[in-house]
Amino acid sequence: MARESFLPFSPPCLGEEEIKEVIDTLRSHWITTGPKAKLFETEFAAYLGAPSALALNSCTAALHTALVVSGIGPGDEVITTTMTFASSVNVIEHVGARPVLVDVEPDTLNIDPKQVERAITPRTKAILVVHYAGHPVDLDLIQQIAESKNLLVLEDAAHALPAKYKGRYIGSGSNPVAFSFYATKNLTTGEGGMLTGASDFIERARVVSLHGMTRDAWRRYDKGGSWYYEVVYPGFKYNMTDIQAAIGLWQLRKLDFFQKRRRQVVQRYNEAFRGIDALEVPVERGGVEHAWHLYVLRLRREVLRINRDQFIDELKKRNIGTSVHFIPIHLHPYYRNKYGYRPEDFPVAWENYQRILSLPLNPCLSDRDVSDVVEAVLDVVRSYQR
């Protein structure tokens, strides 16, 4: 029996604490980048054990800024995965470099280190890895490859807060790591992002992220500040506001609770779907802690009489919202036409794309919500199994 109301795929979980903090910000007369953005940076870096952090208006801004600060530009190549959202690859185009796509591992759908190694040329300057769905990539192997060729490792951790790799949080190292606080993420500020990394790198990024100015508005207009500034680089407008940071401060303080609930939901899904011939549940390798931003279910198409798109439509009829993560980059017209990609050029990504769907996963799900998702998925399987 279908639920009476529609269950959205991933609404934000906001409480009175966030609302009160935003109101406090509005009444403070300082709503743009200021003391709360600074506090958010400090608390975020402390949570991860990161050397330093810079609050920005998106993960895309963090990735773009990191490439610029690293000096990557025309004539350079950056190796990345085809199984990601467009922003991960668009930023490479933005700096005038060439994105070199590679295929993914069959189990995690993360970038395949073996494919990375084969793709390196004398023009390669960086490897941009994406922690798909919140499962960390094989960082030791990626770092080993990068160090042997003197390459930058830039991590897209949009899904990976608070994932761990071999006991350490993603983002705790000295290389640049970009996080997303979009509305659907494990921690949200509505729109927003963070860049972590070595302190000197982050300070250069801070200048690049705000018009290339040597002083931001808070340091100019606050008591004791100076109006004088210099532009040392033609930078961008990527700063996070204190209104966004006000939300982020409380979301960060609730993050451990959020993650506990996410894991409970994942356990319920795994128990329900493991052993069902038509379904393949996501993996969590040893030595990592999955952030569980997404629960990506894979259909075994040979067992079903309907395809992935029809499966999603059937869930929608049962009032269950879903999504697909992602349409591989090489299938999008811009990249397909510019670089001449065919669907089968990346066979693992292509095959899996045709059978993946993301189920509702957020800490606001009630036990009844989770049961409704499970019942709907199993009902579709029963109805359309060969």
KEVEXDREN-915078 format. One record per residue (C-alpha): residue in one letter; x, y, z. Coordinates in steps of 0.001 Angstrom, whole numbers. Layout:
N
{a, {X, Y, Z}}
...
***
This chain:
386
{m, {0, 0, 0}}
{a, {1512, 3338, -1115}}
{r, {2046, 6194, 1311}}
{e, {-537, 8942, 1288}}
{s, {1985, 11798, 963}}
{f, {5049, 12135, -1241}}
{l, {8417, 11475, 447}}
{p, {10976, 13971, -948}}
{f, {14373, 12603, -1901}}
{s, {16505, 14727, 440}}
{p, {15049, 17740, 2283}}
{p, {17303, 19723, 4666}}
{c, {17104, 19018, 8402}}
{l, {16965, 22427, 10076}}
{g, {15923, 23174, 13651}}
{e, {15213, 26104, 15923}}
{e, {18926, 26477, 16699}}
{e, {19753, 27361, 13090}}
{i, {16763, 29694, 12873}}
{k, {17724, 31554, 16061}}
{e, {21352, 31861, 14914}}
{v, {20250, 33363, 11598}}
{i, {17963, 35827, 13412}}
{d, {20867, 36771, 15683}}
{t, {22948, 37443, 12581}}
{l, {20252, 39601, 11005}}
{r, {19987, 41648, 14192}}
{s, {23763, 42043, 14472}}
{h, {23891, 44437, 11460}}
{w, {26649, 42242, 9950}}
{i, {25217, 39813, 7400}}
{t, {28006, 39312, 4850}}
{t, {31396, 37663, 5453}}
{g, {32380, 38430, 9021}}
{p, {32746, 36979, 12520}}
{k, {30416, 34003, 12061}}
{a, {32045, 32944, 8809}}
{k, {35393, 33100, 10590}}
{l, {34055, 31063, 13526}}
{f, {32588, 28502, 11144}}
{e, {35965, 28127, 9439}}
{t, {37686, 27664, 12803}}
{e, {35196, 25102, 14111}}
{f, {35120, 23209, 10812}}
{a, {38922, 22944, 10671}}
{a, {38990, 21827, 14315}}
{y, {36344, 19157, 13684}}
{l, {38366, 17598, 10874}}
{g, {41800, 18320, 12298}}
{a, {42548, 20307, 9126}}
{p, {45452, 22791, 9036}}
{s, {43170, 25597, 7827}}
{a, {39778, 26231, 6203}}
{l, {38159, 28836, 3963}}
{a, {34369, 29260, 3820}}
{l, {33058, 29876, 294}}
{n, {29747, 30109, -1532}}
{s, {29962, 26626, -3093}}
{c, {32068, 23525, -3536}}
{t, {32464, 24585, -7166}}
{a, {34086, 27817, -5972}}
{a, {36415, 25819, -3725}}
{l, {37511, 23556, -6581}}
{h, {37985, 26468, -8987}}
{t, {39939, 28505, -6449}}
{a, {42188, 25539, -5636}}
{l, {43055, 25043, -9318}}
{v, {43826, 28739, -9751}}
{v, {46020, 28908, -6644}}
{s, {47844, 25791, -7879}}
{g, {48710, 27572, -11123}}
{i, {46856, 25156, -13402}}
{g, {45827, 26662, -16721}}
{p, {45957, 26450, -20529}}
{g, {48031, 23556, -21857}}
{d, {47679, 21548, -18637}}
{e, {45717, 18344, -18146}}
{v, {43758, 17300, -15060}}
{i, {42713, 13675, -14675}}
{t, {39292, 13113, -13134}}
{t, {36353, 10726, -13073}}
{t, {33474, 10596, -15501}}
{m, {31137, 9517, -12658}}
{t, {30533, 12897, -11046}}
{f, {28459, 16048, -11213}}
{a, {29375, 18504, -13964}}
{s, {30902, 21094, -11603}}
{s, {33858, 18805, -10820}}
{v, {34860, 18925, -14475}}
{n, {33552, 22364, -15456}}
{v, {36117, 24021, -13180}}
{i, {38922, 22403, -15167}}
{e, {37492, 23990, -18302}}
{h, {37152, 27316, -16448}}
{v, {40933, 27548, -15921}}
{g, {41610, 26622, -19554}}
{a, {43008, 23167, -18811}}
{r, {41864, 19912, -20389}}
{p, {39867, 17433, -18300}}
{v, {41044, 13874, -18953}}
{l, {38268, 11499, -17947}}
{v, {38864, 7975, -16672}}
{d, {36609, 5103, -15668}}
{v, {35611, 3970, -12171}}
{e, {35961, 916, -9966}}
{p, {33068, -1564, -10223}}
{d, {32391, -1784, -6480}}
{t, {32672, 1796, -5145}}
{l, {32175, 3681, -8444}}
{n, {35165, 5791, -7374}}
{i, {37922, 6800, -9767}}
{d, {40077, 3789, -10716}}
{p, {43752, 4378, -9767}}
{k, {44921, 1984, -12488}}
{q, {43106, 4066, -15098}}
{v, {44601, 7236, -13603}}
{e, {48126, 5893, -13971}}
{r, {47533, 4997, -17628}}
{a, {46127, 8466, -18390}}
{i, {49166, 10457, -17212}}
{t, {51053, 12393, -19893}}
{p, {53784, 15061, -19746}}
{r, {50956, 17647, -19658}}
{t, {49281, 16204, -16559}}
{k, {49424, 18569, -13604}}
{a, {46764, 17258, -11212}}
{i, {44424, 14435, -10255}}
{l, {40961, 15597, -9185}}
{v, {39344, 12757, -7253}}
{v, {35695, 12576, -6199}}
{h, {34636, 10610, -3115}}
{y, {31535, 9195, -4782}}
{a, {28411, 8981, -2592}}
{g, {30613, 9528, 470}}
{h, {32912, 6512, 74}}
{p, {36578, 7634, 137}}
{v, {38742, 6875, -2880}}
{d, {41891, 4782, -2482}}
{l, {43908, 7792, -1352}}
{d, {47144, 5926, -566}}
{l, {47384, 4627, -4111}}
{i, {46343, 7964, -5621}}
{q, {48928, 9825, -3505}}
{q, {51600, 7308, -4457}}
{i, {50883, 7854, -8158}}
{a, {50798, 11641, -7702}}
{e, {54069, 11809, -5768}}
{s, {55869, 9699, -8363}}
{k, {54910, 12245, -11062}}
{n, {54900, 15419, -8911}}
{l, {51158, 15970, -9382}}
{l, {48638, 17864, -7273}}
{v, {45866, 15827, -5642}}
{l, {42670, 17870, -5369}}
{e, {39777, 16154, -3576}}
{d, {36133, 16813, -4352}}
{a, {34581, 15905, -994}}
{a, {31106, 17259, -1780}}
{h, {29710, 13918, -566}}
{a, {32400, 13062, 1970}}
{l, {31645, 14897, 5200}}
{p, {32433, 13300, 7618}}
{a, {34054, 10317, 5867}}
{k, {37278, 8782, 7140}}
{y, {40113, 7042, 5328}}
{k, {42272, 4805, 7518}}
{g, {41144, 6591, 10669}}
{r, {41616, 10167, 9420}}
{y, {38879, 12519, 8290}}
{i, {38765, 13403, 4618}}
{g, {40029, 17000, 4573}}
{s, {42483, 16638, 7458}}
{g, {45588, 16658, 5248}}
{s, {47631, 19443, 3698}}
{n, {46423, 18997, 106}}
{p, {43334, 20992, -994}}
{v, {39942, 19407, -309}}
{a, {36598, 20945, -1337}}
{f, {33326, 20395, 544}}
{s, {29729, 21211, -395}}
{f, {26995, 22572, 1872}}
{y, {24248, 22510, -753}}
{a, {20686, 21962, 511}}
{t, {20818, 18167, 138}}
{k, {24234, 17631, 1744}}
{n, {25079, 16018, 5099}}
{l, {25707, 19536, 6427}}
{t, {23906, 22402, 4728}}
{t, {24121, 26174, 4649}}
{g, {21562, 26368, 1817}}
{e, {24335, 27093, -662}}
{g, {27946, 27076, 410}}
{g, {31260, 25258, 547}}
{m, {34590, 24973, 2310}}
{l, {38170, 24549, 1154}}
{t, {40670, 22923, 3516}}
{g, {44402, 22543, 3154}}
{a, {47782, 23880, 4212}}
{s, {47616, 27267, 5939}}
{d, {49695, 29123, 3341}}
{f, {47623, 27634, 508}}
{i, {44371, 28672, 2199}}
{e, {45620, 32227, 2750}}
{r, {46429, 32543, -965}}
{a, {43020, 31064, -1746}}
{r, {41389, 33635, 540}}
{v, {42786, 36461, -1594}}
{v, {41797, 34779, -4871}}
{s, {38276, 34063, -3588}}
{l, {37439, 37723, -2905}}
{h, {38420, 39881, -5892}}
{g, {42144, 39402, -5220}}
{m, {41898, 41925, -2361}}
{t, {44342, 42038, 512}}
{r, {41550, 42855, 3016}}
{d, {37936, 41716, 3206}}
{a, {35067, 44016, 4209}}
{w, {35017, 42912, 7834}}
{r, {38679, 43802, 8296}}
{r, {38099, 47128, 6570}}
{y, {34837, 48278, 8168}}
{d, {34976, 46782, 11656}}
{k, {36217, 48918, 14538}}
{g, {39969, 49319, 14235}}
{g, {39967, 48332, 10564}}
{s, {41499, 50294, 7707}}
{w, {39751, 51317, 4504}}
{y, {42899, 50653, 2487}}
{y, {43275, 47512, 368}}
{e, {45160, 46396, -2730}}
{v, {44138, 44045, -5527}}
{v, {46979, 41628, -6167}}
{y, {45129, 39189, -8460}}
{p, {42007, 39385, -10672}}
{g, {40044, 37224, -8253}}
{f, {36464, 36040, -7873}}
{k, {33388, 36727, -5720}}
{y, {33220, 33442, -3833}}
{n, {32854, 34457, -167}}
{m, {30353, 32889, 2256}}
{t, {28006, 35202, 4150}}
{d, {27489, 35217, 7915}}
{i, {23848, 34271, 7291}}
{q, {25001, 31029, 5671}}
{a, {27669, 30483, 8320}}
{a, {25062, 30884, 11063}}
{i, {23248, 27839, 9698}}
{g, {26518, 25962, 9240}}
{l, {27649, 26470, 12835}}
{w, {24679, 24537, 14205}}
{q, {24667, 21979, 11420}}
{l, {28288, 21195, 12285}}
{r, {27421, 20799, 15972}}
{k, {24661, 18329, 15016}}
{l, {26727, 16437, 12452}}
{d, {27622, 13440, 14630}}
{f, {23953, 12949, 15508}}
{f, {22992, 13298, 11837}}
{q, {25532, 10647, 10854}}
{k, {24368, 8214, 13485}}
{r, {20854, 8424, 12059}}
{r, {22122, 8067, 8478}}
{r, {23883, 4850, 9435}}
{q, {20720, 3514, 11059}}
{v, {18801, 4127, 7835}}
{v, {21558, 2512, 5766}}
{q, {21488, -548, 8043}}
{r, {17713, -880, 7565}}
{y, {18093, -633, 3792}}
{n, {20950, -3139, 3697}}
{e, {19060, -5653, 5817}}
{a, {16000, -5345, 3585}}
{f, {17715, -5428, 190}}
{r, {20730, -7681, 682}}
{g, {20006, -11092, -797}}
{i, {17325, -9810, -3186}}
{d, {18301, -11078, -6658}}
{a, {17155, -7931, -8434}}
{l, {19090, -5524, -6173}}
{e, {22743, -4749, -5457}}
{v, {23440, -2761, -2281}}
{p, {26328, -259, -1958}}
{v, {29658, -1312, -474}}
{e, {31782, 21, 2368}}
{r, {35353, -1201, 2105}}
{g, {37472, -2036, 5121}}
{g, {39609, 810, 6432}}
{v, {37109, 3550, 5567}}
{e, {34096, 5208, 7155}}
{h, {31507, 5998, 4506}}
{a, {29822, 9407, 4898}}
{w, {26625, 7935, 3426}}
{h, {25620, 11066, 1610}}
{l, {23885, 8815, -903}}
{y, {22433, 5332, -784}}
{v, {22950, 4201, -4366}}
{l, {20977, 1064, -5147}}
{r, {21870, -841, -8304}}
{l, {19301, -2855, -10241}}
{r, {20205, -6171, -11834}}
{r, {18478, -5514, -15100}}
{e, {18543, -9128, -16239}}
{v, {16283, -10040, -13299}}
{l, {13687, -7315, -13967}}
{r, {11168, -6697, -16741}}
{i, {11508, -2908, -16393}}
{n, {14483, -580, -16714}}
{r, {15854, 1917, -14197}}
{d, {13751, 4836, -15430}}
{q, {10568, 2758, -15205}}
{f, {11592, 1572, -11727}}
{i, {11890, 5215, -10629}}
{d, {8467, 5963, -12119}}
{e, {6979, 3040, -10192}}
{l, {8472, 4359, -6945}}
{k, {7054, 7797, -7721}}
{k, {3604, 6224, -8111}}
{r, {4117, 4856, -4610}}
{n, {5014, 8391, -3391}}
{i, {8737, 7726, -2982}}
{g, {11147, 10346, -4332}}
{t, {14484, 9252, -5808}}
{s, {17313, 10616, -7926}}
{v, {20180, 9417, -10137}}
{h, {23834, 10156, -9320}}
{f, {25115, 10750, -11896}}
{i, {24733, 11066, -15630}}
{p, {28408, 10422, -16492}}
{i, {30248, 13457, -17793}}
{h, {31130, 11867, -21140}}
{l, {27415, 11546, -21992}}
{h, {26691, 15285, -21691}}
{p, {26560, 17127, -25053}}
{y, {29303, 19656, -24251}}
{y, {31909, 17064, -23341}}
{r, {30668, 14434, -25792}}
{n, {30884, 16846, -28703}}
{k, {34104, 18606, -27713}}
{y, {36129, 15467, -27007}}
{g, {34309, 12907, -29188}}
{y, {33326, 10535, -26398}}
{r, {31121, 7495, -26967}}
{p, {29040, 5919, -24172}}
{e, {31113, 2738, -24201}}
{d, {34441, 4601, -23830}}
{f, {34032, 4226, -20054}}
{p, {32287, 842, -19798}}
{v, {32037, 562, -16017}}
{a, {30490, 4004, -15607}}
{w, {28212, 3498, -18616}}
{e, {26932, 101, -17482}}
{n, {26328, 1223, -13914}}
{y, {24680, 4504, -14920}}
{q, {21912, 2526, -16593}}
{r, {21010, 721, -13370}}
{i, {21624, 3130, -10467}}
{l, {19123, 5081, -8410}}
{s, {19537, 6955, -5126}}
{l, {17001, 6277, -2381}}
{p, {15909, 8837, 250}}
{l, {18648, 9156, 2878}}
{n, {18646, 11937, 5453}}
{p, {18569, 12168, 9248}}
{c, {15004, 13486, 9295}}
{l, {13583, 10206, 7989}}
{s, {11274, 8543, 10490}}
{d, {11186, 4786, 10978}}
{r, {7841, 4829, 9150}}
{d, {9432, 6700, 6229}}
{v, {12184, 4107, 5973}}
{s, {9652, 1275, 6095}}
{d, {7656, 2966, 3329}}
{v, {10762, 3140, 1111}}
{v, {11624, -496, 1773}}
{e, {8067, -1678, 1124}}
{a, {7832, 339, -2090}}
{v, {11135, -958, -3492}}
{l, {10282, -4575, -2658}}
{d, {6799, -4160, -4095}}
{v, {8211, -2918, -7406}}
{v, {10661, -5829, -7469}}
{r, {7871, -8353, -6783}}
{s, {5673, -6802, -9454}}
{y, {8296, -6753, -12191}}
{q, {10686, -9606, -11473}}
{r, {11209, -11971, -14379}}
***
